[in-house]
Amino acid sequence: MNHWSTHQLTEFFAAVCESQDERGAITLAVERAAEVLEAEVGAVLRGDRVEVARGVDRDLLDVALPAGPQAVLSLPGLDDLNIGSARFGTEPRGLLMVARAGDPLDPEERQLLQAMAQTLGLALSNIALLTAERRLRAERERESAERLALVQSLREARHDSLTGLPTRVLFLEILAEKLHTTAPTGVLFIDLDRFKAVNDSLGHRAGDDLLGHVAARIRDCLRPVDTGARIGGDEFAVLLDDTGAENAVPVAWRIIESLRRPFRIAGRDVFIGASIGIATGTSGFDADDLLGNADVAMYRAKKDGPGKVVVFEPAMHAEALARLTLTADLRHALAADQFRLLYQPLIRLDSGRATGVEALIRWSRPGSGFLPPAGFLPLAEENGMIADIGRWVLRTAGAQAARWRRTIPELTLNVNVSGRELVDPGFAADVERTLADCGLPAAAVTLELTESVLMSDPRTAVASLTDLRDLGVGLAIDDFGTGYSSLSYLQRLPVDELKIDRAFISRAEPTTADLAVIRTVVELARALKLRTVVEGVETAAQHLAMRELGCDYGQGYHLCRPIEPESVPAAFAGPLTD
C-alpha cells in the first residue's frame, strides 16, 4: 500500500471537491479509497442505504451487507471480503466502506480510511455550502431580474416605447395631481390628419418613425412645466400648466403649424396635419372628464375640417352622445337592411338625354327617416365600416344596372369610392369579383373619388387607380376644384372624367368669375381628353351657361332629381330637358 501523507489527503480533498456536486464527489472518494486500500469493493452508505458502489452492483450490495457488526461481506462468486468502514458527516450520517479479500485492514489502513472519510465529510459540507450559495445567488438574480422586469413593465405602462412620452395612464395621474391645485389647467387633445395614409402606403415602420418625429415637434412647442403624452394610435395630449383657454389656443395653433411642415420619412417628404380640441379646468375637475371634454372638442375640430382648433363647450356633450348613438345604430344598419339606393341620371347637356346614373346611398334610420350620405358616411369611414357599406353599394347597384342594360344597353353606372377603400390593397380585386358576379362589364362602370382623397397621398392614389384602370372601369375626380390638385399630378392620374363641384355654380346665375373658373376647368379637361360633368345644375340659366361653356354632362334638380330604381327606365325613354 502506498503511504499517504497529509499533503496527499489535501490532494484527495481537492479532487473530491472538483466535481462541485455531491454525487460526483462521493463517486470519486469511493474509487480513490478502493484503489488506495486495494479493495475489490468500495461504497458509501447514507441512511442505511448504499448510495454509490464500486466493484459490485449497488442493489446487490444493499442486500448482501451484514445487518450486525460482522466484519465480513459474502458475495456470490467471491471469497468472503473483510470490511473496513469509517463514518463521516452529521445529518444524515455517512459511511465510507471498503471490502477486500485477504487480510483485514491494519490499524494504519483504518486510520487512513478514517482520514479519507473525514476529508469526504468536509468536502461534502463545502459542496453543500457552495451549492447553497449558488442557489441563493441564482434566487437573488432571478428576483433582481423580476424586479427589473416589473420596473420596465411599469415604465412601459407609463411611457410610450415609440415616443418616450407618458402614456394615457401616466398623463391622467399627472393631470389629476394638477387638478388638486387652484391654478387653471389646459388640456389639448391632438389627432393627426392623414396619418393612416402614411401607414398604409409606406408601412408601419415608417408610421412609427413619423410618430417619433411628431412627438419631438410637440415637445418643442411646450414649456418645461408642460406635459406631452401619446394617448394611443395617432392621438396625443398636452397638459398646459397654469393655462386658461385664451392662452391654450395659441399653443394649439403653434403645434398645428409645426406639424404642417414636411417630415422626412423613408427617404421622402411626408405631409400630415392635426386637429386639436381644447378643454380647461381647475380644482375639483375629474381628470378623465377633462380629457374627455378635450376629445369631444377635437371631434368637432375634425368635423369642421383638417387643421382646426376648437375649444370645448358644454353643448358639445349632447353632440358626442348623439354621435355615439348614431355609430351604434350604423353598425346594425347593414345587417338590418336599412340602406337604400337612389339614382341620379347624368344628362348630356347638348341633347338633354340621360346616358348613365350615379348611385346615391340613403340610410332609412328608424325614428329619423332617410339620412343623406353626409349624415353618416364620414362616421362610417372614421369607424372602419365604410368598406362593408361600399361593397354593398357596388354589389346592389351593379346588379341593378346589369338588369337595366338588358333593355338600355347604353346605360352606365357611377359609384362613389371612399379613401379607405382606395388604399385597401385588395380593393381592385373586390371590384373585379363583384362586377363579374353581377354580370356587369367593367367599361359600364365609373368609380368616383374626391379630389381631397386623391391628393392626400398621390403616390398611393396613382398605384391604386392604375390597378382599377387595368380592370377597364372608368375613373372620375369628384368635387373637382375644391382641393389642391396640381396640373402635374392631374396629368399622372389615370382618370377619365372631372366632376366640377356645385360650389362654382351655386348662384342662380353664375358670375363672370364663376364662369371663368369653369371655362378653365373645361379647357383643361379637353387638353387632357377628359369628360366634364358639372354638378348642382338647379336652374335653366345655369343649364344654358354650362352648355355654352362646353361642359359635356350635368347633374342637378333642374335636370333630374335622384329617383327610385323603378323610375330609371323612364328617365332613358327620351330627353329630360330641352
ROBABA-765842 format. One record per residue (C-alpha): residue number from 1; residue in one letter; y, z, x. Coordinates in nm, 2 decimals, decimal comma. Each point is the difference from the previous one (the first is absolute). Example, Ala and Ser with C-alpha at 12.3 -4.5 7.8 and 13.67 -1.06 7.14 Angstrom:
# residues 2
- 1|A|-0,45|0,78|1,23
- 2|S|0,34|-0,07|0,14
This chain:
# residues 578
- 1|M|0,00|0,00|0,00
- 2|N|0,35|-0,08|0,12
- 3|H|0,22|0,30|0,08
- 4|W|0,29|0,01|-0,25
- 5|S|0,33|0,14|0,12
- 6|T|0,31|0,12|-0,19
- 7|H|0,15|-0,34|0,09
- 8|Q|-0,29|-0,18|-0,16
- 9|L|0,03|0,21|-0,31
- 10|T|0,37|-0,10|-0,02
- 11|E|-0,11|-0,37|0,02
- 12|F|-0,26|0,07|-0,27
- 13|F|0,28|0,15|-0,22
- 14|A|0,23|-0,30|0,07
- 15|A|-0,28|-0,24|-0,08
- 16|V|-0,09|0,18|-0,32
- 17|C|0,36|-0,01|-0,11
- 18|E|0,04|-0,37|0,07
- 19|S|-0,16|-0,10|-0,33
- 20|Q|0,28|0,16|-0,20
- 21|D|-0,24|0,07|-0,29
- 22|E|-0,26|0,28|-0,05
- 23|R|-0,29|-0,23|-0,05
- 24|G|0,06|-0,19|0,32
- 25|A|0,06|0,32|0,20
- 26|I|-0,32|0,16|-0,12
- 27|T|-0,21|-0,31|0,07
- 28|L|0,14|-0,02|0,35
- 29|A|-0,07|0,37|0,06
- 30|V|-0,36|-0,03|-0,12
- 31|E|-0,06|-0,30|0,23
- 32|R|0,15|0,17|0,30
- 33|A|-0,18|0,33|-0,05
- 34|A|-0,34|-0,17|-0,05
- 35|E|0,06|-0,22|0,31
- 36|V|0,11|0,29|0,23
- 37|L|-0,27|0,24|-0,11
- 38|E|-0,26|-0,28|0,01
- 39|A|-0,10|0,06|-0,36
- 40|E|-0,19|-0,25|-0,23
- 41|V|0,19|0,13|-0,30
- 42|G|0,36|0,11|-0,06
- 43|A|0,18|0,10|-0,32
- 44|V|0,29|0,18|-0,15
- 45|L|-0,06|0,21|-0,31
- 46|R|0,27|0,12|-0,24
- 47|G|-0,06|0,19|-0,31
- 48|D|-0,38|0,01|0,08
- 49|R|-0,01|-0,38|-0,03
- 50|V|-0,04|-0,25|0,28
- 51|E|0,32|-0,19|0,03
- 52|V|-0,07|-0,22|0,30
- 53|A|-0,34|-0,06|0,18
- 54|R|-0,10|-0,18|0,32
- 55|G|-0,36|-0,10|0,08
- 56|V|-0,13|0,06|-0,35
- 57|D|0,08|-0,09|-0,36
- 58|R|0,25|0,25|-0,14
- 59|D|-0,19|0,05|-0,33
- 60|L|-0,33|0,05|0,19
- 61|L|0,16|0,26|0,22
- 62|D|0,15|0,17|-0,30
- 63|V|-0,35|0,05|-0,13
- 64|A|-0,17|0,09|0,33
- 65|L|0,25|0,26|0,12
- 66|P|-0,17|0,35|0,00
- 67|A|0,14|0,23|-0,27
- 68|G|-0,02|0,31|0,21
- 69|P|0,08|0,09|0,36
- 70|Q|-0,28|-0,21|0,15
- 71|A|0,11|-0,18|0,32
- 72|V|-0,25|-0,29|-0,04
- 73|L|0,05|-0,32|-0,20
- 74|S|-0,30|-0,20|-0,11
- 75|L|0,04|-0,37|-0,07
- 76|P|-0,26|-0,26|-0,09
- 77|G|-0,12|-0,19|0,30
- 78|L|0,17|0,23|0,25
- 79|D|-0,10|0,31|0,19
- 80|D|0,16|0,33|-0,11
- 81|L|0,36|0,00|0,11
- 82|N|0,18|0,31|0,13
- 83|I|0,32|0,07|-0,19
- 84|G|0,33|0,11|0,16
- 85|S|0,31|0,05|-0,21
- 86|A|0,35|0,14|0,01
- 87|R|0,25|0,07|-0,28
- 88|F|0,36|-0,12|-0,02
- 89|G|0,30|0,03|-0,23
- 90|T|0,06|0,23|-0,29
- 91|E|0,00|-0,15|-0,35
- 92|P|-0,24|-0,16|-0,04
- 93|R|-0,20|0,13|0,30
- 94|G|-0,15|-0,28|0,20
- 95|L|-0,31|-0,02|0,22
- 96|L|-0,04|-0,23|0,30
- 97|M|-0,38|-0,04|0,06
- 98|V|-0,23|-0,17|0,24
- 99|A|-0,38|-0,02|0,01
- 100|R|-0,20|-0,11|0,30
- 101|A|-0,36|-0,02|0,11
- 102|G|-0,12|0,21|0,29
- 103|D|0,19|0,30|0,12
- 104|P|0,24|0,18|-0,23
- 105|L|0,36|0,03|0,10
- 106|D|0,06|0,23|0,29
- 107|P|0,30|0,25|-0,01
- 108|E|0,23|-0,23|0,19
- 109|E|-0,08|-0,29|-0,25
- 110|R|0,05|0,23|-0,30
- 111|Q|0,33|0,10|0,15
- 112|L|0,10|-0,36|0,04
- 113|L|-0,11|-0,08|-0,36
- 114|Q|0,22|0,29|-0,11
- 115|A|0,29|-0,13|0,19
- 116|M|-0,04|-0,34|-0,14
- 117|A|-0,02|0,14|-0,36
- 118|Q|0,32|0,20|0,06
- 119|T|0,16|-0,31|0,14
- 120|L|-0,11|-0,20|-0,31
- 121|G|0,14|0,27|-0,22
- 122|L|0,34|-0,01|0,18
- 123|A|0,00|-0,38|-0,02
- 124|L|-0,08|0,00|-0,37
- 125|S|0,28|0,26|-0,06
- 126|N|0,24|-0,23|0,19
- 127|I|-0,11|-0,31|-0,19
- 128|A|0,04|0,19|-0,33
- 129|L|0,35|0,10|0,10
- 130|L|0,09|-0,35|0,11
- 131|T|-0,15|-0,14|-0,33
- 132|A|0,20|0,25|-0,20
- 133|E|0,32|-0,10|0,19
- 134|R|-0,07|-0,37|-0,05
- 135|R|-0,06|0,07|-0,37
- 136|L|0,32|0,20|-0,03
- 137|R|0,19|-0,26|0,19
- 138|A|-0,14|-0,28|-0,23
- 139|E|0,09|0,21|-0,30
- 140|R|0,35|0,05|0,12
- 141|E|0,03|-0,37|0,08
- 142|R|-0,13|-0,08|-0,35
- 143|E|0,24|0,25|-0,16
- 144|S|0,29|-0,14|0,21
- 145|A|-0,09|-0,36|-0,10
- 146|E|-0,02|0,11|-0,36
- 147|R|0,34|0,17|0,03
- 148|L|0,15|-0,31|0,16
- 149|A|-0,15|-0,22|-0,27
- 150|L|0,14|0,24|-0,26
- 151|V|0,35|-0,01|0,16
- 152|Q|-0,03|-0,38|0,03
- 153|S|-0,10|-0,03|-0,37
- 154|L|0,28|0,23|-0,10
- 155|R|0,24|-0,21|0,20
- 156|E|-0,14|-0,32|-0,15
- 157|A|0,04|0,15|-0,35
- 158|R|0,36|0,06|0,08
- 159|H|0,09|-0,28|0,24
- 160|D|-0,07|-0,37|-0,06
- 161|S|-0,21|-0,15|0,28
- 162|L|0,18|-0,34|-0,02
- 163|T|0,36|0,11|0,01
- 164|G|-0,01|0,36|0,12
- 165|L|0,21|0,10|-0,30
- 166|P|-0,09|0,29|-0,22
- 167|T|-0,23|-0,08|-0,29
- 168|R|0,07|0,07|-0,37
- 169|V|-0,16|0,35|0,04
- 170|L|0,23|0,11|0,28
- 171|F|0,30|-0,17|-0,15
- 172|L|-0,04|0,20|-0,32
- 173|E|-0,04|0,32|0,20
- 174|I|0,32|-0,06|0,19
- 175|L|0,18|-0,11|-0,32
- 176|A|-0,12|0,32|-0,19
- 177|E|0,14|0,21|0,29
- 178|K|0,33|-0,18|-0,01
- 179|L|0,02|0,05|-0,38
- 180|H|0,00|0,38|0,05
- 181|T|0,35|-0,03|0,14
- 182|T|0,32|-0,05|-0,19
- 183|A|0,10|-0,32|0,19
- 184|P|-0,05|-0,33|-0,18
- 185|T|-0,30|-0,21|0,11
- 186|G|-0,02|-0,38|-0,03
- 187|V|-0,33|-0,18|-0,02
- 188|L|-0,04|-0,38|0,05
- 189|F|-0,31|-0,18|-0,12
- 190|I|-0,04|-0,33|0,19
- 191|D|-0,24|-0,28|-0,10
- 192|L|-0,03|-0,30|0,22
- 193|D|0,06|-0,35|-0,15
- 194|R|-0,24|-0,28|0,10
- 195|F|-0,22|0,22|0,21
- 196|K|-0,32|-0,11|-0,17
- 197|A|0,08|-0,37|0,08
- 198|V|0,01|0,10|0,37
- 199|N|-0,32|0,20|-0,03
- 200|D|-0,18|-0,29|-0,18
- 201|S|0,12|-0,28|0,23
- 202|L|0,00|0,17|0,34
- 203|G|-0,27|0,26|-0,05
- 204|H|-0,02|0,38|-0,02
- 205|R|0,06|0,05|0,38
- 206|A|0,34|-0,18|-0,03
- 207|G|0,07|0,20|-0,32
- 208|D|-0,07|0,32|0,19
- 209|D|0,22|-0,11|0,29
- 210|L|0,28|-0,08|-0,25
- 211|L|-0,02|0,35|-0,16
- 212|G|0,04|0,16|0,34
- 213|H|0,32|-0,21|0,06
- 214|V|0,13|0,09|-0,35
- 215|A|-0,05|0,37|0,07
- 216|A|0,20|-0,03|0,33
- 217|R|0,29|-0,18|-0,18
- 218|I|0,01|0,26|-0,27
- 219|R|0,01|0,28|0,26
- 220|D|0,28|-0,17|0,17
- 221|C|0,21|0,02|-0,32
- 222|L|-0,04|0,38|-0,03
- 223|R|0,15|0,31|0,15
- 224|P|-0,21|0,24|0,20
- 225|V|0,00|0,24|-0,30
- 226|D|-0,14|-0,26|-0,24
- 227|T|-0,37|-0,07|-0,05
- 228|G|-0,17|-0,33|-0,05
- 229|A|-0,36|-0,03|-0,13
- 230|R|-0,25|-0,26|-0,09
- 231|I|-0,12|0,07|-0,36
- 232|G|-0,27|-0,26|0,00
- 233|G|-0,06|-0,37|0,02
- 234|D|0,34|-0,17|0,04
- 235|E|0,19|0,30|-0,14
- 236|F|0,22|0,24|0,20
- 237|A|0,22|0,30|-0,09
- 238|V|0,30|0,16|0,17
- 239|L|0,13|0,35|-0,04
- 240|L|0,38|0,02|0,06
- 241|D|0,10|0,36|0,08
- 242|D|0,31|0,14|-0,17
- 243|T|0,07|-0,34|-0,16
- 244|G|0,11|-0,09|-0,35
- 245|A|-0,03|-0,34|-0,18
- 246|E|0,34|-0,13|0,12
- 247|N|-0,11|0,04|0,37
- 248|A|-0,36|-0,10|-0,06
- 249|V|0,10|-0,35|-0,13
- 250|P|0,15|-0,12|0,34
- 251|V|-0,31|0,12|0,18
- 252|A|-0,22|-0,20|-0,23
- 253|W|0,21|-0,32|0,05
- 254|R|-0,01|0,06|0,37
- 255|I|-0,38|0,01|-0,01
- 256|I|-0,01|-0,32|-0,22
- 257|E|0,22|-0,19|0,24
- 258|S|-0,21|0,12|0,29
- 259|L|-0,32|-0,12|-0,16
- 260|R|0,15|-0,34|-0,09
- 261|R|0,01|-0,09|0,37
- 262|P|-0,30|-0,20|0,12
- 263|F|-0,30|0,18|0,15
- 264|R|-0,19|-0,16|0,28
- 265|I|-0,36|0,02|-0,11
- 266|A|-0,30|-0,19|0,13
- 267|G|0,22|-0,23|0,20
- 268|R|0,23|-0,10|-0,29
- 269|D|0,30|0,12|-0,19
- 270|V|-0,08|0,18|-0,32
- 271|F|0,25|0,07|-0,28
- 272|I|-0,05|0,28|-0,25
- 273|G|0,24|0,22|-0,19
- 274|A|0,00|0,33|-0,20
- 275|S|0,09|0,15|-0,33
- 276|I|0,12|0,36|0,00
- 277|G|0,02|0,27|-0,27
- 278|I|0,21|0,31|0,06
- 279|A|-0,03|0,34|-0,16
- 280|T|0,18|0,32|0,09
- 281|G|-0,07|0,37|-0,07
- 282|T|0,09|0,35|0,10
- 283|S|-0,16|0,35|-0,02
- 284|G|-0,25|0,02|-0,29
- 285|F|-0,11|-0,36|0,01
- 286|D|-0,37|-0,07|0,03
- 287|A|-0,09|-0,21|0,31
- 288|D|-0,25|-0,22|-0,19
- 289|D|0,25|-0,06|-0,28
- 290|L|0,28|-0,09|0,23
- 291|L|-0,22|-0,25|0,19
- 292|G|-0,12|-0,14|-0,34
- 293|N|0,36|-0,05|-0,11
- 294|A|0,08|-0,20|0,31
- 295|D|-0,32|-0,20|-0,06
- 296|V|0,12|-0,07|-0,36
- 297|A|0,34|-0,12|0,13
- 298|M|-0,18|-0,22|0,26
- 299|Y|-0,19|-0,18|-0,28
- 300|R|0,33|-0,06|-0,18
- 301|A|0,14|-0,14|0,33
- 302|K|-0,30|-0,24|0,03
- 303|K|0,05|-0,11|-0,36
- 304|D|0,36|-0,09|0,08
- 305|G|-0,12|-0,22|0,29
- 306|P|-0,09|0,04|0,36
- 307|G|0,23|0,18|0,24
- 308|K|0,16|0,23|-0,26
- 309|V|0,10|0,37|0,00
- 310|V|-0,02|0,21|-0,32
- 311|V|0,09|0,37|-0,05
- 312|F|-0,22|0,19|-0,25
- 313|E|0,12|0,07|-0,34
- 314|P|-0,19|0,22|-0,26
- 315|A|-0,03|-0,29|-0,24
- 316|M|-0,22|-0,18|0,25
- 317|H|-0,28|0,25|-0,08
- 318|A|-0,05|-0,15|-0,35
- 319|E|-0,01|-0,35|0,16
- 320|A|-0,26|0,12|0,25
- 321|L|-0,21|0,15|-0,27
- 322|A|0,02|-0,32|-0,20
- 323|R|-0,10|-0,20|0,31
- 324|L|-0,31|0,22|0,04
- 325|T|-0,09|-0,04|-0,36
- 326|L|0,05|-0,38|0,03
- 327|T|-0,22|-0,01|0,31
- 328|A|-0,28|0,19|-0,18
- 329|D|0,02|-0,24|-0,30
- 330|L|0,01|-0,30|0,23
- 331|R|-0,32|0,10|0,17
- 332|H|-0,18|-0,02|-0,34
- 333|A|0,17|-0,32|-0,13
- 334|L|-0,22|-0,26|0,16
- 335|A|-0,33|0,17|-0,12
- 336|A|0,16|0,05|-0,34
- 337|D|0,09|-0,37|-0,03
- 338|Q|0,37|0,08|-0,05
- 339|F|0,14|-0,30|0,19
- 340|R|0,10|-0,32|-0,17
- 341|L|0,12|-0,33|0,13
- 342|L|0,29|-0,21|-0,13
- 343|Y|0,07|-0,34|0,14
- 344|Q|0,35|-0,15|0,07
- 345|P|0,00|-0,38|0,03
- 346|L|0,15|-0,18|0,30
- 347|I|0,22|-0,28|-0,15
- 348|R|0,10|-0,32|0,18
- 349|L|0,37|0,00|-0,04
- 350|D|0,02|-0,38|-0,01
- 351|S|-0,25|-0,05|-0,29
- 352|G|0,00|0,34|-0,16
- 353|R|-0,38|0,00|0,01
- 354|A|-0,23|0,29|0,10
- 355|T|-0,22|-0,07|0,31
- 356|G|-0,13|0,34|0,07
- 357|V|0,01|0,37|-0,09
- 358|E|0,07|0,32|0,18
- 359|A|-0,23|0,30|-0,08
- 360|L|0,21|0,31|-0,08
- 361|I|-0,18|0,33|-0,04
- 362|R|0,09|0,26|-0,26
- 363|W|-0,14|0,35|-0,04
- 364|S|-0,07|0,12|-0,35
- 365|R|0,05|0,37|0,08
- 366|P|-0,10|0,22|-0,29
- 367|G|0,31|0,17|-0,14
- 368|S|0,24|-0,22|0,20
- 369|G|-0,06|-0,35|-0,13
- 370|F|-0,01|-0,30|0,24
- 371|L|0,14|0,07|0,35
- 372|P|0,13|-0,29|0,21
- 373|P|-0,12|-0,04|0,36
- 374|A|0,30|0,18|0,15
- 375|G|-0,10|0,31|-0,19
- 376|F|-0,34|0,05|0,17
- 377|L|-0,08|-0,25|0,27
- 378|P|0,21|0,17|0,28
- 379|L|-0,19|0,32|-0,08
- 380|A|-0,33|-0,18|0,01
- 381|E|0,08|-0,14|0,34
- 382|E|0,11|0,34|0,12
- 383|N|-0,32|0,16|-0,11
- 384|G|-0,24|-0,27|0,11
- 385|M|-0,09|-0,13|-0,34
- 386|I|0,17|-0,33|0,03
- 387|A|-0,30|-0,19|0,15
- 388|D|-0,22|0,08|-0,30
- 389|I|0,27|-0,10|-0,24
- 390|G|0,07|-0,32|0,20
- 391|R|-0,37|-0,09|-0,02
- 392|W|0,00|0,05|-0,37
- 393|V|0,30|-0,22|-0,05
- 394|L|-0,14|-0,29|0,21
- 395|R|-0,34|0,03|-0,17
- 396|T|0,14|0,02|-0,35
- 397|A|0,27|-0,26|0,04
- 398|G|-0,23|-0,23|0,20
- 399|A|-0,27|0,00|-0,27
- 400|Q|0,27|-0,07|-0,27
- 401|A|0,15|-0,28|0,20
- 402|A|-0,34|-0,16|0,05
- 403|R|-0,05|-0,01|-0,37
- 404|W|0,34|-0,15|-0,07
- 405|R|-0,05|-0,27|0,26
- 406|R|-0,28|-0,15|-0,19
- 407|T|0,26|-0,13|-0,24
- 408|I|0,31|0,02|0,22
- 409|P|-0,12|-0,12|0,34
- 410|E|0,35|0,00|0,15
- 411|L|0,05|0,38|-0,06
- 412|T|0,05|0,21|0,31
- 413|L|0,00|0,38|0,03
- 414|N|0,24|0,22|0,20
- 415|V|-0,11|0,35|0,09
- 416|N|0,20|0,27|0,18
- 417|V|-0,14|0,17|0,31
- 418|S|0,10|0,34|0,14
- 419|G|0,07|0,09|0,36
- 420|R|-0,31|0,21|0,02
- 421|E|-0,22|-0,28|-0,12
- 422|L|0,15|-0,24|0,26
- 423|V|-0,08|0,22|0,30
- 424|D|-0,36|0,06|-0,12
- 425|P|-0,22|-0,19|0,24
- 426|G|-0,24|-0,08|-0,29
- 427|F|0,26|-0,13|-0,24
- 428|A|-0,05|-0,37|0,06
- 429|A|-0,38|0,04|-0,05
- 430|D|0,06|0,19|-0,32
- 431|V|0,22|-0,28|-0,13
- 432|E|-0,25|-0,26|0,09
- 433|R|-0,28|0,19|-0,17
- 434|T|0,20|0,07|-0,31
- 435|L|0,11|-0,36|-0,05
- 436|A|-0,36|-0,12|0,05
- 437|D|-0,12|0,25|-0,26
- 438|C|0,27|-0,12|-0,24
- 439|G|-0,07|-0,37|0,06
- 440|L|0,37|-0,06|0,08
- 441|P|0,09|-0,24|0,28
- 442|A|0,21|0,16|0,28
- 443|A|0,25|-0,28|-0,03
- 444|A|0,08|0,11|-0,35
- 445|V|0,12|0,35|0,12
- 446|T|0,32|0,11|0,17
- 447|L|0,03|0,35|0,14
- 448|E|0,35|0,15|-0,01
- 449|L|0,11|0,25|0,26
- 450|T|0,35|0,16|0,02
- 451|E|0,23|-0,09|0,29
- 452|S|0,02|0,37|0,11
- 453|V|-0,38|0,03|0,02
- 454|L|-0,03|-0,31|0,22
- 455|M|0,28|0,10|0,23
- 456|S|-0,11|0,37|0,05
- 457|D|-0,26|-0,13|0,24
- 458|P|0,03|-0,37|0,06
- 459|R|-0,28|-0,03|0,25
- 460|T|-0,26|0,14|-0,24
- 461|A|0,15|-0,20|-0,29
- 462|V|-0,04|-0,33|0,19
- 463|A|-0,36|0,08|0,08
- 464|S|-0,09|0,11|-0,36
- 465|L|0,18|-0,29|-0,16
- 466|T|-0,18|-0,24|0,23
- 467|D|-0,33|0,14|-0,11
- 468|L|0,10|-0,05|-0,36
- 469|R|0,14|-0,34|0,06
- 470|D|-0,33|-0,10|0,15
- 471|L|-0,16|0,07|-0,34
- 472|G|0,22|-0,26|-0,16
- 473|V|0,22|0,23|-0,21
- 474|G|0,37|-0,05|-0,03
- 475|L|0,24|0,27|0,14
- 476|A|0,34|0,10|-0,13
- 477|I|0,28|0,23|0,12
- 478|D|0,12|0,20|-0,30
- 479|D|0,35|0,14|-0,04
- 480|F|0,12|-0,23|0,28
- 481|G|0,35|0,09|0,12
- 482|T|-0,03|0,38|-0,04
- 483|G|-0,16|0,07|0,33
- 484|Y|0,08|-0,10|0,36
- 485|S|-0,20|-0,31|0,08
- 486|S|0,11|-0,19|0,29
- 487|L|-0,03|-0,38|0,01
- 488|S|-0,24|0,02|0,30
- 489|Y|-0,24|0,23|-0,19
- 490|L|0,03|-0,20|-0,32
- 491|Q|-0,11|-0,31|0,20
- 492|R|-0,30|0,19|0,13
- 493|L|-0,12|0,13|-0,33
- 494|P|-0,25|-0,24|-0,16
- 495|V|0,15|0,01|-0,35
- 496|D|0,05|-0,27|-0,26
- 497|E|0,25|0,15|-0,24
- 498|L|0,33|0,20|0,00
- 499|K|0,08|0,20|-0,31
- 500|I|0,38|0,07|-0,01
- 501|D|0,08|0,35|-0,11
- 502|R|0,16|0,04|-0,34
- 503|A|0,29|0,20|0,16
- 504|F|0,16|-0,33|0,10
- 505|I|0,04|-0,12|-0,36
- 506|S|0,03|0,33|-0,18
- 507|R|0,33|-0,09|-0,15
- 508|A|0,01|-0,21|-0,32
- 509|E|0,18|-0,27|0,20
- 510|P|-0,07|0,01|0,38
- 511|T|0,30|0,02|0,22
- 512|T|0,09|-0,25|0,27
- 513|A|-0,13|0,24|0,26
- 514|D|-0,33|0,04|-0,19
- 515|L|-0,05|-0,37|-0,02
- 516|A|0,08|-0,05|0,37
- 517|V|-0,28|0,25|0,09
- 518|I|-0,25|-0,17|-0,23
- 519|R|0,10|-0,35|0,13
- 520|T|-0,06|0,12|0,36
- 521|V|-0,35|0,14|-0,09
- 522|V|-0,09|-0,32|-0,18
- 523|E|0,11|-0,21|0,29
- 524|L|-0,20|0,23|0,24
- 525|A|-0,30|-0,04|-0,22
- 526|R|0,02|-0,37|-0,01
- 527|A|0,03|-0,01|0,38
- 528|L|-0,31|0,20|0,03
- 529|K|-0,17|-0,19|-0,29
- 530|L|-0,03|0,30|-0,22
- 531|R|0,01|0,02|-0,38
- 532|T|0,28|0,21|-0,15
- 533|V|-0,03|0,22|-0,31
- 534|V|0,31|0,18|-0,13
- 535|E|-0,06|0,33|-0,18
- 536|G|0,21|0,15|-0,28
- 537|V|0,12|-0,31|-0,18
- 538|E|0,14|0,17|-0,32
- 539|T|0,26|-0,25|-0,12
- 540|A|0,04|-0,37|-0,06
- 541|A|0,29|0,00|0,25
- 542|Q|-0,23|0,15|0,27
- 543|H|-0,27|-0,26|-0,08
- 544|L|0,24|-0,29|0,03
- 545|A|0,15|0,13|0,33
- 546|M|-0,34|0,06|0,16
- 547|R|-0,12|-0,35|-0,11
- 548|E|0,31|-0,16|0,15
- 549|L|-0,05|0,19|0,33
- 550|G|-0,35|-0,15|0,03
- 551|C|-0,22|0,30|-0,07
- 552|D|-0,35|-0,12|-0,08
- 553|Y|-0,12|0,28|-0,24
- 554|G|0,15|0,29|-0,19
- 555|Q|-0,11|0,31|-0,18
- 556|G|0,20|0,22|-0,25
- 557|Y|0,05|0,09|-0,36
- 558|H|0,20|-0,32|-0,07
- 559|L|-0,29|-0,21|0,11
- 560|C|-0,29|0,21|-0,13
- 561|R|-0,07|0,37|-0,03
- 562|P|-0,32|0,16|0,12
- 563|I|-0,27|-0,09|-0,26
- 564|E|-0,34|0,13|-0,11
- 565|P|-0,30|-0,19|0,14
- 566|E|-0,07|-0,16|-0,34
- 567|S|0,34|-0,16|0,00
- 568|V|-0,03|-0,17|0,34
- 569|P|-0,17|-0,33|-0,12
- 570|A|0,29|-0,06|-0,25
- 571|A|0,25|0,04|0,28
- 572|F|-0,15|-0,30|0,17
- 573|A|0,00|-0,22|-0,31
- 574|G|0,35|-0,14|0,07
- 575|P|0,34|0,07|0,15
- 576|L|0,12|0,36|-0,04
- 577|T|0,36|-0,09|0,07
- 578|D|0,23|-0,31|-0,02
